[in-house]
Amino acid sequence: MTTIAVTGHMDLTEDSVPLVRIALDDLLKQYADDGGLVGVSCIAKGADSLFAEAVLAAGGRLTVVVPSQDYRQNKVKPDHVLIFDRLVEAAEEVLVLPHETASRQAYEAANAVLIQRADRVVAVWNGEPPTGKGGTADMVLEAQAAGIPVDVVWPDGAARRG
């Protein structure tokens, strides 16, 4: 069994989504073949949800980590609610962390849970340095510091909005 956690950018361009999805499908195939793939994700918009969908498509099991009790209500945007709810429903395990409100502390705690559970981390990451705000690069550094292998997924043509 291999447990893979995800970190990645939320602000992928529309054209990047299918590119990232194909890259995730290709990467996860090698772990799905042994029948023991578990994906751990906070299922935020963008990379987290694409990864969760790819895990399920590969026949893996999904663990969802929700950073705070108010996360769905206050942080999940209307254009992501259906996907969020579908992934929660499909998950084998849903952990809602005890933080009342979504905050940097809640996100850092969620990242800590991902790292604790992971045998590997998949980072949908453009390789830019950390901002110190608990983003993708920060999680990559935390995973590497914990000795967890990181697979970076950033296919040619992928880009962030803005």
Buried (B, 14 or more C-beta within 10 A) or exposed (E): EBBBBBBBBBEBBEEBBEBBBEBBBEBBEEBBEEEEBBBBBBBBBBBBBBBBBBBBEBEBBBBBBBBBBBBBEEBBEEEBEEBBEBBBEBBEEBBBBEBEEBBEBBBBBBBBBBBEBBBBBBBBBBEEEBEEEBBBBBBBEBBEEEEBEBBBBBBEEBBEEE
